[in-house]
Amino acid sequence: MASISLRGVQKAYGDNAPVIRNVDLEIGKNEFCVFLGPSGCGKSTLLRMIAGLEDVSDGDVSIGGKLVNDVPAAQRGVAMVFQSYALFPHMTVYENMAFGLKLAKTPKADIDRKVREAARILQLEALLERHPKALSGGQRQRVAIGRAIVREPGVFLFDEPLSNLDATLRGQTRIEIARLHKQFAEASVVYVTHDQIEAMTLADKIVLLHSGKDTELYGSIAQVGAPLELYHRPASRFVAGFIGSPRMNFLPATVNGVDAQGVSVTFDGSRETVRLPLQGSALAAGTPVTFGVRPEHLELIAASGNGSGTRSGESLTLARTVTLVEALGEHSYVHLDQPGGTVLIAKAPGDARFAPGDTARFRAHAAQCHLFAPDGFALAPLDAPSLESAAQRA
């Protein structure tokens, strides 16, 4: 087993701007760390620098406490599973899994023992004499994983291993990878994906990378934390917008005032006012901010009343017209017309009945609402009574 340490790591090609910027990261022994982000954000490049397949332009990469910047990939004690499987088509499953061990001149008895043990774990015992063309996509990916397992590395590196599989196989193989990590608890795992479900269900730690090649943040870390930490406490609007599907609702607002009880804001367009129990001492009245709430945190409540929003104490009642309903069976996503030209999406039970033109009513609690400063960073919460925000149905 081995820990991984990145200190001030950067990657640039020629005189171009860096594609990886000032990455400081610690990945502990036995940890399952997922590099997450949109396509083109540099997550695979960062993985390949750990593997030794890309040179580091600046900074240090250490594995197991040893600086490996100049250590060849084959000597780093890591095993990599690629998106494309990279199996030899003329070799059997057994031969593919044994290939790396043969190159390392491992004794035949040890090769046979390791290959058959990996095949047992991956449920490939009946397929050892088959060639890759006779396997399904999920079986090929398991062979690629088995080829990594037999090397008994301290670090497993996965580069979007499930992206070539259909939805059913992705789900099955994701479960197998999670099970394998528990069986090989001594190995650390670094896993690259743009799929939130993979990241949220597999990771002990998520490293979310910024996107946007025209910004100074491109290739830097947006937030590091446990999956639920990124979900419930996003550090910025970028994190809040990337984690969650559908993404968080963002409503433009303006600060009215800040005191010990929190921040008072008015929604642009609707002119409705609400106080949020958040720390905003650096914000002055008149500052433009962004209010955020996730669709699943808008709770459907009983219909009552009509018309525009009302505010009572620390609660906010909003009347919003339904423009579209996405009925998915177990639940529905209700699109609501928000003054100012934006759209508010709420998650409702599947048996709730709405039609375009109706008005819907929902509730959001204070701990599930967010406010983002003009620089995009989130305001920290205060201990305060819950906020209720709602939309009415006629």
Salt bridges, closest charged atoms under 4 A:
GLU26 OE2 - ARG7 NH2 2.60
GLU31 OE1 - LYS205 NZ 3.36
GLU54 OE1 - LYS11 NZ 3.61
GLU54 OE2 - ARG48 NE 3.72
ASP110 OD1 - ARG113 NH2 3.89
ASP112 OD1 - ARG116 NE 3.00
GLU117 OE2 - ARG120 NH2 2.57
GLU152 OE1 - LYS114 NZ 3.85
GLU160 OE1 - HIS194 ND1 2.86
GLU176 OE1 - ARG142 NE 3.62
ASP259 OD1 - ARG275 NH1 2.96
GLU272 OE1 - ARG320 NH2 2.64
GLU299 OE1 - HIS365 NE2 3.54
GLU314 OE2 - ARG275 NE 3.91
GLU314 OE2 - ARG311 NH2 3.91
GLU326 OE1 - HIS335 NE2 2.72
ASP358 OD2 - ARG393 NH2 3.80
GLU388 OE2 - ARG363 NE 3.49
